[in-house]
């Protein structure tokens, strides 16, 4: 779905920006440009109406945080309008309710935006205290039995690569499905989480292919081996750690480090995370497309083709 933006000048020097559609890696740059243009034009008191937003990911959150920082630099305000629980939950979980003024309707937002004292009461966005930059993690197991071992193995893998759970949602039973938010343990030091996901993806690939892991740290190698071992009694599984996706269907395991565009596609189709067979077909199709397309020599993406485990 495309992103819709409508600007309206309100009394008191307030600009209302109504957003509709899906705010994600595809469309967030459009909103970023609109917010940047507004500030460059001297519009420092903004209301961003998210009532019509149906999907919001971390890229969209990052754009909103960036817009808030821009208006704050001019002693301005950026107030959000949102009443949908599915969107509000994202702000609560990531801690952004402590940063943004969020109102249920435009009238309330106008009053808040006009109150210059109240608009400056919220703290500056801080990467250590809020989680707009955290990435998703998911574990789907076709059988609930053994889920604690798998979750513990994922946690050990995160630890080995300098990552950790930032938040865990309540899991769903029957088959077992858990969702998490993942963050760097120390976001102030290198490597970045993207570099860590690349290392994790490569370590998993080597383990699946049963190849020597000389390039992989011993602790990291042991962690990914433990993760794969924890899945041995689970017929079908999907494990997502940020951009790294592992899918198991019977004895076939596929690992892929998703690009940002691919990750956005999966986020738009969340049923894939609960359907290992469909997820496997999706990854196999992507692997085939990659094999048919020329790759630049400096590409950092690595893909493991389907392989059977012993």
Steps between C-alpha positions, in 0.01 A plus 500: 500500500628847411556774756268799494601838643283810535621835637260745663594837650321553833466819706786582733776403259423128529535264204292183489644208300250219449660164424314206346609156385809308605800674654796268446838470331339558159302813587666657805740710287194684360396608849861584587517735203170662594613559860836635384332736253264625772787585736700659219196718427492619861213275614608394848166404654379182336218254554545162331165321480554122489130413516507363146824303538447126470859383545801654674851355525829609656593703191183703537568546871849621418360763263263627770785518751710688244216746442466557873871575532480750213217703650654481848812667359275805438313474833206361309266208554389185319180347636361169377134408459433130549218297651547157339615248760717307251706814433497630857644167617808563287560835670447350847728201447782708356475760776411778259195600706759661727629708211200591284187688591226267369139615489184314394371772264610809312319741734696372800821506298441864402461599865815307592698642212398856587619454860869578460583401859336158471654427162851526647423282802596173334866389499721493194494161324784292641611175335566336834160577652265442206481219250393644167823357356441148639439222248243220501557142603259209468493129574234274354502131591248255362496329839505672838716233659861612527429871455699590813811331360463682169443836666803445724710408195390817320590702808848342507543578131405862561749518788779359283444770239471791742120515489222448753124496537366850557139393548304175483131487412270239653544179297217308338456135586381195306764517240741747664552855374699766681584853389785712632681826451879470473765759572877533512631445852725803463371727224784746551770269366572331171409269335149606403206267530496465120858372510409261778203367303729440203740305722214303651360416158841383378561289811159332459564435131833334571344286770213392275747415225719314753807695392800614696433817696852639530366850431245469781585573862492179709229629734290615205547166325392313813196726538370445146568127529293498817219688326480251215528209743210639704277466192582132433173369647285776350361400157436855381633830625563862409758700695552868427782697661484845350579461130614136542239241418526125561224272371478126571258264327560139600875447432547802272647819648538825309676810633485844345608848599212715373554834335303797636255475210454125556455556873228757430326245275501242779374753753211577264423128484526388864321169432827377344660490844236246610510282189840331452399332174395831342806671649727235349347547155547877536869462589563242228346735243718786626809277486418401141456864404837583655669216314359626169598864559855641480646603833753776555833372630468701821157367593462427872192283470551127539241234434493135597323276252276224635702221660401192689635454849632172628 
